[in-house]
């Protein structure tokens, strides 16, 4: 019989293979985040609110397609949904390259970017939900938290790598080259994913999405409040650095992603040890401190520390609350539950871009981090209330 260590290694390698799809999709996103905002603003000549709207369009489209993607994954299988998402990622890269060809014509260039963001949004909805469902379906139930955590590690690891990678490629060869690299990477991931085993399609009653949504909504809303910090960093940190006259804006985004990964690697087991609510409360406190530092930063070093603390704080909120939320739904509706839970993340990030653009236009870029800090504070209060209600229910049942 295989030893426990060999079994664990096999399981870990299988999880890594599955979540590599998330790595690729987030790599594609990360490469665009440091390149497209200043390119739209400086080269195409559009205002900050347009920059926020175009970049956030991807997240809004993911929000709208996530429930549909989750239901399709339950019905058709998660692997098929992930493969379709990788095709969409490749197409989004092609449209970025087309936008670069129209740089001298801002209207057509912006239209190509909008198509690219829509394609990337649909793809992320498919890959984000499908990858989690694929991994959870192949792994034993006790490993659900590890699948969710490692999926996040793959995503934010790709974000940390993609931010400087996109800047290097675009700086050396232009925006068109970056788009073509995105297309090539996605197609390579598609070929390798074809060889991996599919997770079984679970039979059983398919609950209406509205019922699944109601169950996970309290956890999703708490998640959304934590995601505002990520939204403002992802969309505006490059313009924030430029407004302050600081260099190396990509380093701030990379610091966020790196801190996120380190926290999940070192502290993922705290969810099992201390419970999802306690871990989430601590995470909100750390995130609040990081966003406050970004708001008050007088140097790039202070901003870097703030981005790092924000990454540490955001890191475990998704898996900590996600394990609790998904456990309340039957296995036959697992993908729908993951989709419903993630809808709140997409909504927060999608709305954050345009809203933060308006705030920046009136009050400056520092103010958007104050707004994000207030969102984190409200999330802390909401989580505390959910925790207290949970304790009261357990006390009554005992």
C-alpha positions, 0 to 999 in steps of 0.5 A, a space after each residue: 500500500 502507498 505510504 501516507 507521504 506518497 499519497 499526500 504528495 500525489 494529492 498535492 501534485 494533482 491540486 497544483 495541476 488543476 489550479 494551474 488554470 487559475 494561475 494562467 488566467 490570473 497571469 493574463 489579468 496581471 499582465 494587463 493591470 500595470 500596462 493598460 491603465 497608464 496606456 489608456 490614460 496617457 497614450 489614448 488620452 482618456 480620463 481616470 473614470 474611463 480607465 476605471 470603467 474599462 479595467 473594471 469591465 472585466 470584473 463586472 462581466 465575470 460577476 454577470 457570468 459567474 452564476 451561469 458558469 457555476 450551473 454549467 459546471 454542475 451540469 456539464 462538468 468543471 473541466 469542460 468549462 475551464 477549457 472554454 475559459 482558456 480559449 477566451 483568455 487567448 482571444 482576449 490577448 488577440 484583441 489587446 494586440 489589435 487595440 495596439 494597432 489602432 493606437 493612433 485612433 483612440 475610438 477603435 483602440 478602446 473598442 478592441 480593449 472593451 471586447 478584450 475585457 469582456 472576453 477576459 471577464 467571461 473566461 475568468 468566470 468560467 475558470 475561477 468557478 470551474 477550477 475550484 469545482 474541478 479540484 474539489 471534485 477530485 479531492 477528498 472532502 477534508 482537502 476542500 480548504 487546501 484546494 481553495 487556498 492553493 487556488 488563491 495562491 496560484 491566482 495571486 502568485 500569477 498576479 504578482 508575476 504578471 504585473 512586472 512581466 507585463 510591464 517588461 514585455 510592453 516596455 521592450 516590445 510594445 502592448 501588441 507583443 504583450 497581447 500576443 504573449 497572453 494568447 500564447 500562454 493561454 493556448 499552451 495551458 489549454 493543450 496541457 489541461 486536455 490531458 488531465 482527468 475530469 471530476 465526476 458530475 454529481 447527480 442530485 437535485 439542482 437547487 434554484 440559484 436564488 436559493 443557493 444565493 440566499 444561503 451564501 449571501 452573508 458570507 459573500 457580502 463579508 467577502 465583498 467588503 474585504 475585496 474593495 482593497 484589492 480592487 483599488 490596488 489592482 486598478 489604481 496603484 500605478 496611477 497613485 504612484 505616478 500622482 505621487 511621483 514615485 517609481 516602481 508601481 509594479 512593485 506595489 502590486 507584486 508586494 500585495 500578491 507576494 504577501 497574499 501567497 506567503 500568508 496562505 502558505 504559512 497560515 492556511 492551517 489556522 482555518 481548521 485550527 481556529 475556525 473561519 470566523 476568527 481567522 477572518 476577524 484577524 485578517 480584516 484588522 490587518 487589511 484595515 491597517 494596510 489600507 490606512 497606511 496607503 491612505 496616509 503614505 508619504 513615501 513609496 516605502 510606506 505605500 509598499 508596506 501598506 500594500 504588503 499588509 493589505 495582501 496579508 489581510 485579504 489572503 485568508 478571508 476567501 477560504 475561511 468563509 468559503 469553506 463554511 459557505 460551501 459546506 451548507 450546500 449539497 455536493 450536486 450544487 457545489 459549483 453553483 455555491 462557489 459561483 454565488 459566493 464568488 459573485 460578491 467578490 466580482 461585484 465588489 471589484 467591478 464596482 470599485 473601479 468606476 466608484 474609485 475613479 469618481 472619488 479620485 477625480 474629486 478628492 485625489 488618489 489617496 482618498 480611494 484608499 480611505 474609502 477601501 479602509 472604511 469598507 474593511 472596517 464595515 466587513 470587520 463589524 459584519 463578520 463579528 456579527 455573523 460570528 456572534 449569531 453562529 455562537 448563539 445558534 450552537 449554544 441553543 442547539 447544545 
